[in-house]
């Protein structure tokens, strides 16, 4: 298999853009990636277009990528549409890597874009209803309720906030972790406060408001122990990456090329909830470490799928950045902040940067490529040489339905 590199990245601003089309948002990211790479649309051999929501929001169930990219001037191009829930963007990248590594072509585009905001907010939240087994909703809720019994919410009158079903999923997982390892709501608040602090330095983030731990804890409750600042928002946005062969990278110049050390995509299993050694993300990252020859202690900077602050805390453990059960203490110690031992979600993460489902995995890649090039400005992680991204999607059993791990190296 041929070595592969990322030669160009681009990302739109993330936010709420009711007056912009999907093609317009996609164009912002793709144009930036092309300019960044020094290539043109005519150089692209294949495109992989990640999108998860346009069927629900606009009724555009099919040929989304062909339509969005044609409007940008891409014609006579192989376009593959990718839907893998919140892991759609990283799945598109994984497919683009496979296209180049297998020798089918020297240049491939991975792009993810979603417009999740609709005038009717209920329609936006309905997007998530299809990301788990719709034939067994009652059974899944019952299993989560049992899982969450490890720690009970405080007895008080609270009006639950409008939310997707996944906030209840993460709340149950958080309570199980609290009961098993002694993690506290304050630990989770440390993650959220850190990510909001990081987002102030990200000009493309949806939210750029610094928050203290106390402010996070005092905010409106969504699903205990999660408050609003601990949860990712509904977002519109796009991100893109251009993957090239080593031969093409050398032709263009290796100065800003980033080597793709590993890209591993995995599906979940019917493990027991306490069997975290066989969690989908633990299995996927171990394979990525093995394929790349990279060890956890080699990693300089990390982007994880923090749809809630608790998810980041647990992923730090699953990715072997700290022992199992120590994620809360790692976050509270300051080790995961910019300038700490292992900075996580310097972009602000999903909680602050935003979470347009199809774009999220590639937004992580945008941040990490920028870091490895030393071009992150005030957000720069000093001496960054190895970067790790974890992107999960959907839910089945007691874990994500799909996970993608990407390791990048300079």
C-alpha positions as CSV (number, residue, x, y, z in Angstrom):
1,X,0.0,0.0,0.0
2,X,1.3,3.4,-1.0
3,X,2.1,6.1,1.7
4,X,-0.5,8.8,1.8
5,X,-0.3,12.5,2.8
6,X,-2.6,15.3,3.5
7,X,-1.5,18.2,1.3
8,X,-4.4,20.6,1.8
9,X,-7.1,21.4,4.4
10,X,-10.0,23.8,4.6
11,X,-12.9,24.6,6.9
12,X,-15.8,27.0,6.9
13,X,-16.9,29.0,9.9
14,X,-19.2,26.9,12.0
15,X,-22.5,28.3,13.3
16,X,-26.2,28.8,12.5
17,X,-26.6,29.9,8.9
18,X,-30.3,29.7,7.8
19,X,-29.6,31.9,4.8
20,X,-26.7,29.9,3.3
21,X,-27.0,26.8,1.1
22,X,-25.2,23.5,1.6
23,X,-23.2,24.1,-1.6
24,X,-22.2,27.6,-0.4
25,X,-20.9,26.2,2.9
26,X,-19.2,23.3,1.2
27,X,-17.5,25.7,-1.3
28,X,-16.0,27.7,1.6
29,X,-14.1,24.6,2.9
30,X,-13.2,23.1,-0.5
31,X,-11.9,26.3,-2.0
32,X,-9.7,26.8,1.1
33,X,-8.4,23.3,0.8
34,X,-7.6,23.7,-2.9
35,X,-5.7,27.0,-2.3
36,X,-3.9,25.4,0.6
37,X,-2.7,22.5,-1.5
38,X,-1.8,24.5,-4.6
39,X,-4.1,22.1,-6.7
40,X,-7.2,22.8,-8.8
41,X,-10.5,20.9,-9.1
42,X,-9.2,19.3,-12.3
43,X,-6.4,17.6,-10.3
44,X,-9.0,15.7,-8.1
45,X,-9.4,12.1,-9.1
46,X,-12.2,11.2,-6.7
47,X,-14.3,12.8,-4.1
48,X,-15.9,11.4,-0.9
49,X,-18.7,13.6,0.3
50,X,-19.9,13.1,3.9
51,X,-23.4,14.3,4.9
52,X,-25.9,13.0,7.4
53,X,-28.8,15.4,7.7
54,X,-30.0,16.8,4.4
55,X,-32.6,14.1,4.0
56,X,-34.2,15.0,7.3
57,X,-33.8,18.8,7.0
58,X,-34.4,19.4,3.3
59,X,-35.6,16.2,1.8
60,X,-32.5,15.7,-0.2
61,X,-32.0,12.0,0.5
62,X,-29.8,11.1,-2.4
63,X,-27.0,12.3,-4.6
64,X,-26.1,15.1,-2.2
65,X,-22.4,15.2,-3.0
66,X,-22.9,15.2,-6.8
67,X,-25.2,18.2,-6.4
68,X,-23.1,20.2,-4.0
69,X,-19.8,19.6,-5.9
70,X,-21.3,20.2,-9.4
71,X,-22.4,23.6,-8.2
72,X,-18.7,24.3,-7.3
73,X,-17.5,23.4,-10.8
74,X,-16.6,19.7,-10.2
75,X,-17.6,17.7,-13.3
76,X,-16.7,14.3,-14.7
77,X,-15.6,13.3,-11.3
78,X,-16.2,10.1,-9.3
79,X,-18.2,11.2,-6.3
80,X,-19.1,8.8,-3.4
81,X,-21.7,9.8,-0.8
82,X,-20.8,8.8,2.7
83,X,-23.2,8.5,5.7
84,X,-21.9,7.1,8.9
85,X,-23.7,9.3,11.5
86,X,-21.3,11.6,13.4
87,X,-18.3,9.7,12.0
88,X,-19.2,10.5,8.4
89,X,-16.4,13.0,7.9
90,X,-13.6,10.6,9.1
91,X,-15.2,7.8,7.2
92,X,-14.9,9.9,4.0
93,X,-11.2,10.5,4.8
94,X,-10.7,6.8,5.4
95,X,-12.2,6.1,2.0
96,X,-10.1,8.8,0.3
97,X,-7.0,7.3,1.9
98,X,-7.9,3.9,0.6
99,X,-8.4,5.2,-2.9
100,X,-4.9,6.7,-3.0
101,X,-3.1,4.0,-1.0
102,X,-4.5,1.3,-3.4
103,X,-3.1,3.1,-6.4
104,X,-6.5,4.0,-8.0
105,X,-5.3,7.6,-8.2
106,X,-2.9,10.2,-6.8
107,X,-5.3,12.8,-5.5
108,X,-8.6,12.4,-3.6
109,X,-10.9,14.9,-1.9
110,X,-12.6,14.2,1.4
111,X,-15.3,16.7,2.3
112,X,-17.9,16.8,5.0
113,X,-20.8,19.3,5.2
114,X,-24.1,19.6,7.0
115,X,-26.8,22.2,7.5
116,X,-28.5,21.0,10.7
117,X,-30.3,24.2,11.6
118,X,-33.9,24.5,10.5
119,X,-36.5,27.2,11.3
120,X,-38.3,24.4,13.3
121,X,-35.9,23.5,16.1
122,X,-37.8,20.2,16.7
123,X,-36.8,19.2,13.1
124,X,-33.2,19.8,13.9
125,X,-33.3,17.6,17.0
126,X,-35.1,14.9,15.1
127,X,-31.9,14.3,13.1
128,X,-30.6,12.2,15.9
129,X,-33.6,9.9,16.2
130,X,-32.3,7.6,13.4
131,X,-28.7,7.2,14.8
132,X,-29.6,4.1,16.9
133,X,-31.8,1.0,16.4
134,X,-35.2,2.4,15.7
135,X,-36.7,-1.1,16.0
136,X,-35.7,-1.3,19.6
137,X,-36.0,2.2,21.1
138,X,-37.8,1.0,24.3
139,X,-35.2,-1.7,24.9
140,X,-32.3,0.7,24.4
141,X,-33.9,3.2,26.8
142,X,-34.4,0.5,29.4
143,X,-30.8,-0.6,29.1
144,X,-29.5,3.0,29.5
145,X,-31.7,3.6,32.5
146,X,-30.4,0.5,34.2
147,X,-26.8,1.6,33.3
148,X,-27.4,5.1,34.7
149,X,-28.8,3.7,38.1
150,X,-25.2,3.6,39.4
151,X,-25.6,7.3,40.4
152,X,-28.9,9.0,40.8
153,X,-29.6,12.7,40.0
154,X,-30.2,15.0,43.0
155,X,-33.9,15.1,44.0
156,X,-35.1,18.5,42.9
157,X,-37.5,20.1,40.4
158,X,-35.7,20.7,37.1
159,X,-37.3,21.5,33.7
160,X,-35.3,19.5,31.2
161,X,-33.9,21.4,28.3
162,X,-34.7,20.7,24.7
163,X,-32.1,18.1,23.5
164,X,-31.3,15.2,21.3
165,X,-31.7,11.7,22.5
166,X,-27.9,11.4,22.6
167,X,-27.6,13.8,25.5
168,X,-29.6,11.2,27.6
169,X,-27.3,8.5,26.2
170,X,-24.2,10.3,27.3
171,X,-25.8,11.2,30.7
172,X,-26.4,7.5,31.4
173,X,-22.8,6.6,30.4
174,X,-21.5,9.4,32.6
175,X,-23.5,8.2,35.6
176,X,-22.2,4.7,35.0
177,X,-18.6,6.0,35.0
178,X,-19.3,8.1,38.1
179,X,-20.5,5.0,40.0
180,X,-17.7,2.8,38.7
181,X,-14.7,5.1,39.1
182,X,-15.8,8.0,41.3
183,X,-15.8,10.6,38.6
184,X,-17.6,13.8,39.6
185,X,-19.7,16.4,37.9
186,X,-17.0,18.9,38.7
187,X,-14.5,16.7,36.7
188,X,-16.8,16.9,33.7
189,X,-17.2,20.7,34.2
190,X,-13.4,21.0,34.0
191,X,-13.5,19.5,30.5
192,X,-16.2,21.9,29.4
193,X,-14.6,25.0,30.9
194,X,-11.2,24.1,29.3
195,X,-12.8,23.6,25.8
196,X,-14.7,26.9,26.1
197,X,-11.4,28.6,27.0
198,X,-9.7,27.0,24.0
199,X,-12.5,28.1,21.6
200,X,-11.7,31.8,22.3
201,X,-8.6,31.3,20.2
202,X,-10.4,29.7,17.3
203,X,-11.8,32.3,14.8
204,X,-13.9,29.6,13.0
205,X,-15.6,28.3,16.2
206,X,-19.4,28.6,16.7
207,X,-19.0,29.8,20.3
208,X,-16.0,31.8,21.6
209,X,-17.0,32.5,25.1
210,X,-14.7,31.7,28.0
211,X,-16.4,30.0,30.9
212,X,-15.3,29.0,34.4
213,X,-16.0,25.7,36.0
214,X,-18.5,27.4,38.3
215,X,-20.3,28.9,35.3
216,X,-20.5,25.6,33.6
217,X,-22.0,23.9,36.7
218,X,-24.5,26.8,37.2
219,X,-25.8,26.6,33.6
220,X,-29.2,25.1,32.6
221,X,-29.4,21.4,33.1
222,X,-29.9,19.3,30.0
223,X,-29.7,15.7,31.4
224,X,-28.0,15.2,34.7
225,X,-25.0,15.4,35.2
226,X,-24.8,17.4,31.9
227,X,-25.4,21.1,31.7
228,X,-25.8,23.1,28.5
229,X,-22.1,24.2,28.1
230,X,-21.1,20.5,28.5
231,X,-23.1,19.6,25.3
232,X,-22.4,20.1,21.6
233,X,-24.7,22.5,19.8
234,X,-26.7,22.1,16.6
235,X,-24.4,23.4,13.9
236,X,-23.9,24.2,10.2
237,X,-20.5,23.9,8.6
238,X,-18.1,22.1,6.3
239,X,-14.5,20.9,6.3
240,X,-12.3,19.3,3.7
241,X,-8.9,17.5,3.3
242,X,-7.0,16.6,0.1
243,X,-5.1,13.3,0.2
244,X,-2.2,12.6,-2.1
245,X,0.2,9.8,-2.9
246,X,3.9,10.1,-1.9
247,X,4.8,10.7,-5.5
248,X,2.3,13.6,-5.8
249,X,3.4,15.0,-2.5
250,X,7.0,15.1,-3.6
251,X,6.0,16.8,-6.9
252,X,4.1,19.5,-4.9
253,X,6.7,19.7,-2.1
254,X,6.8,17.9,1.2
255,X,7.4,21.1,3.3
256,X,3.7,21.3,4.4
257,X,2.6,17.7,3.7
258,X,1.4,15.7,6.7
259,X,1.9,11.9,6.7
260,X,-1.1,9.8,7.5
261,X,0.4,7.2,9.8
262,X,-2.8,5.2,10.3
263,X,-6.5,5.4,9.6
264,X,-8.6,2.7,11.3
265,X,-12.4,2.3,11.1
266,X,-14.2,0.0,13.4
267,X,-17.8,-1.2,14.3
268,X,-19.1,-1.9,17.8
269,X,-19.8,-5.2,19.5
270,X,-22.2,-6.7,22.0
271,X,-19.7,-6.3,24.9
272,X,-20.8,-6.0,28.5
273,X,-20.9,-2.4,29.8
274,X,-18.1,-3.0,32.3
275,X,-15.8,-4.6,29.6
276,X,-14.1,-1.4,28.6
277,X,-11.0,-3.1,27.3
278,X,-13.1,-4.2,24.4
279,X,-14.8,-0.8,23.8
280,X,-14.9,0.0,20.1
281,X,-12.5,3.0,20.5
282,X,-10.0,1.0,22.6
283,X,-9.9,-1.7,19.9
284,X,-9.6,0.8,17.1
285,X,-6.8,2.9,18.7
286,X,-4.8,-0.2,19.6
287,X,-4.9,-1.3,16.0
288,X,-3.8,2.2,14.9
289,X,-0.9,2.3,17.3
290,X,0.1,-1.2,16.0
291,X,-0.1,-0.2,12.3
292,X,1.8,3.0,12.8
293,X,4.4,2.0,15.3
294,X,3.3,5.0,17.4
295,X,2.9,4.7,21.1
296,X,0.4,6.7,23.3
297,X,3.3,8.6,24.9
298,X,4.4,9.8,21.4
299,X,1.2,11.7,20.8
300,X,1.5,15.5,21.0
301,X,-2.0,16.8,20.5
302,X,-5.4,15.1,20.3
303,X,-8.9,15.9,19.0
304,X,-11.7,13.7,20.3
305,X,-15.4,13.4,19.7
306,X,-16.7,15.4,22.7
307,X,-20.4,15.5,21.8
308,X,-20.5,16.0,25.6
309,X,-17.7,16.9,28.0
310,X,-18.0,13.4,29.5
311,X,-17.2,11.8,26.2
312,X,-13.8,13.6,26.1
313,X,-13.1,12.4,29.7
314,X,-13.8,8.8,28.8
315,X,-12.0,8.9,25.4
316,X,-8.8,10.1,27.2
317,X,-8.9,6.7,29.0
318,X,-9.8,4.6,26.0
319,X,-7.1,6.1,23.9
320,X,-4.5,5.1,26.6
321,X,-3.6,8.7,27.4
322,X,-4.3,7.9,31.1
323,X,-5.3,4.8,33.0
324,X,-8.9,3.7,32.9
325,X,-10.9,5.7,35.5
326,X,-8.4,8.5,35.6
327,X,-9.9,10.7,32.9
328,X,-11.6,13.0,35.5
329,X,-8.4,13.6,37.4
330,X,-6.4,14.1,34.2
331,X,-8.8,16.9,33.1
332,X,-8.9,18.5,36.6
333,X,-5.1,18.5,36.8
334,X,-4.8,20.8,33.7
335,X,-2.8,18.2,31.7
336,X,-5.3,18.4,28.8
337,X,-5.2,22.2,28.4
338,X,-3.1,24.1,25.9
339,X,0.4,24.1,27.5
340,X,-0.4,20.9,29.4
341,X,1.2,17.5,29.1
342,X,-1.3,16.2,26.5
343,X,-3.5,19.0,25.0
344,X,-7.0,17.7,24.0
345,X,-9.5,19.6,21.8
346,X,-7.4,22.8,21.4
347,X,-9.9,23.7,18.7
348,X,-12.6,24.0,21.4
349,X,-14.0,20.6,20.5
350,X,-17.5,19.8,19.5
351,X,-18.9,21.7,22.5
352,X,-17.5,25.1,21.4
353,X,-16.2,24.7,17.8
354,X,-19.5,23.2,16.8
355,X,-20.8,19.9,15.6
356,X,-22.2,19.8,12.0
357,X,-22.3,16.0,11.9
358,X,-20.9,15.3,8.5
359,X,-18.1,17.9,8.9
360,X,-16.9,17.0,12.4
361,X,-14.3,14.3,11.6
362,X,-12.7,16.5,9.0
363,X,-12.8,19.6,11.2
364,X,-10.6,17.6,13.6
365,X,-8.2,16.9,10.8
366,X,-8.1,20.6,9.8
367,X,-7.1,21.4,13.4
368,X,-4.4,18.7,13.7
369,X,-2.8,19.3,10.3
370,X,-2.6,23.0,11.2
371,X,-1.0,22.1,14.5
372,X,1.6,19.7,12.9
373,X,2.5,22.4,10.4
374,X,3.2,24.8,13.2
375,X,0.6,27.2,11.8
376,X,-2.0,27.3,14.7
377,X,-1.0,30.8,15.9
378,X,-2.1,31.5,19.5
379,X,-3.4,27.9,19.7
380,X,-0.2,26.3,18.7
381,X,1.0,23.2,20.7
382,X,4.7,23.7,21.1
383,X,6.7,21.0,19.3
384,X,3.7,19.1,18.0
385,X,4.9,16.1,15.9
386,X,2.2,13.4,16.3
387,X,-1.5,14.0,16.3
388,X,-4.5,11.7,17.1
389,X,-8.1,12.1,16.1
390,X,-11.0,10.0,17.4
391,X,-14.4,10.4,15.7
392,X,-17.4,8.3,16.8
393,X,-20.9,8.0,15.3
394,X,-24.3,6.6,16.2
395,X,-25.0,4.3,19.2
396,X,-25.6,0.6,19.6
397,X,-25.5,-1.4,22.8
398,X,-23.2,0.5,25.2
399,X,-21.0,2.3,22.7
400,X,-20.7,4.1,19.4
401,X,-21.9,2.2,16.3
402,X,-18.8,3.3,14.4
403,X,-15.5,4.8,15.3
404,X,-12.6,6.1,13.2
405,X,-9.1,6.7,14.6
406,X,-6.6,8.8,12.6
407,X,-2.9,9.2,13.4
408,X,-0.9,12.0,11.7
409,X,2.8,12.6,11.8
410,X,5.3,15.2,10.6
